[in-house]
Amino acid sequence: MTGTVKRLPDLRLIKGARRLIDGGGHIKGLIAVLAALLLVTLPTLCAEASVVRRTSLAPNIQKAPLPKRHQTLVRLARGKFLVAKRGMKDMRFAQTVILLLEYGSQGAGGLIINRPTPVAVSDVIKDINPGRLASGKVYIGGPVEPNTIVMLIRASKQPEGALHVFDNVYITSRKDTFDNAASDDRLAADCRLYAGYASWAPLQLDKEIFHGDWFVIDGDVRTVFEAGAEDIWPSLMRKLEP
């Protein structure tokens, strides 16, 4: 597997990672574990089972034009942070911060960066070298395809086959990059593994922003790799709210 990607909204890079891991027999009930964790780690437990999948808006809603003035409100692009506002109705995304990986005519995709799980990386990738990365935690990247794994990495040079996200941050699903990070604890400090992702149909994210669900700000490398997960959302909200 090369780990290359043509369009991130359909997240072929992430689906490639799923084939890599499943093909090697490294998943130990990951789907069930992470699906359960996604529910119990929500800031407010949602009892309803009727939450609409974010990629399944009715066609007439997807195609409805945005008000012209919306175009001047925000500039969505890879590397932006989406910060959930208070009162987010979709409990899966309450109090989340999402790093936007792609935005375009085919939709948008991103990773939640502030939801670590108790699951260790070594429980997901069974033959990974022991060390700092192996003992680190897997993050919930979003509710879509929770049995898929990708890695965000902070590096001075773009890793082979990785996609540039912003600044010195890249995303990859290559097994050799995982192994290199696992073999060097200095590299492991600059890596995060995510299971699943968030995705939006064309114009869906635009509409959510227009209706007041998200703040949109520039991404920050230190927030991704150095801030405590529990502090990310409150810290950003203190800066964004009046």
Secondary structure, DSSP 8 states (H G I E B T S, - for coil): -----S-TTTTHHHHHHHHHHHHTT--SSHHHHHHHHHHHTSSS----S----TT---HHHHTS---GGGGGT----TTEEEEE-TT-SSGGGTT-EEEEEEEETTEEEEEE-S-EEEEEHHHHSTT--SSHHHHSEEEE--SEEEEEEEEEEE-SS--TT-EEEETTEEEE--HHHHHHHHT-HHHHTTEEEEEEEEEE-TTHHHHHHHTTSEEEEE--HHHHHTS-HHHHHHHHHHHH--
